[in-house]
Amino acid sequence: MNIGAILAGGKGTRVGAAVPKQFLEIKGKPIILMTVDKFLESDLFDLIYICVNDMWLGYTQKLISNKYGNALDGKIKIVTGGEERMMSLLNVINDIVKNYGANHDDIVLTHDAVRPFVSYDILKDCIEKTKEHGVTMASIPVADTIYKSEDKEHLISTYDRKKLWIGQTPSGCRMDLFNEVISSYTYDELMSMTGTSQLFVNKGIDITISLGSVSNIKITTPNDIKFADFITD
């Protein structure tokens, strides 16, 4: 079973809006629905989770119901998120284990709700590489020179950009491994993490690079909203 997990629990404080950024509209369409559509239209997933802040649970349920009605036949499941990203992810994994088990042949792709320009090719490649290698993450090579600064005033060294990659989402993992790894951390450890990749890097588990794209942007700031509006047909 291929399971998608769209994480939409963020409060969107950096975008400076009255609602979380995943509910803002691009050309009249909520960002979260743009992302859900990409997952549904790909026809690559047997089940799609949407994880949202409990304050926005009813609002999200209404959005999904108004858009899709009963046409999806249980393909979308909405669950509440936790205090931070990893706790939201843990809620999704626990629900999968409870209802479907932690099966070796099942995979989970996690994706930021505010990356609505993810493509079919990105999703497909992540699924294929997850099935082959166990853990993957969509990534793109760094194009610019990266510098180090200790005091935020002076540049003191550079890095070899040939070895540097920018992580995106989706990221994928085999379900049994995902459950094993995330369950091995304490609450405090999970609360300190900001990205799914840390779950595996901290355990010495290699992450295979899957297809990413410069167009697979994450909408975080007001400028991102303007750019997203510009590139949306």
Disulfide bonds with the S-S distance in Angstrom:
none
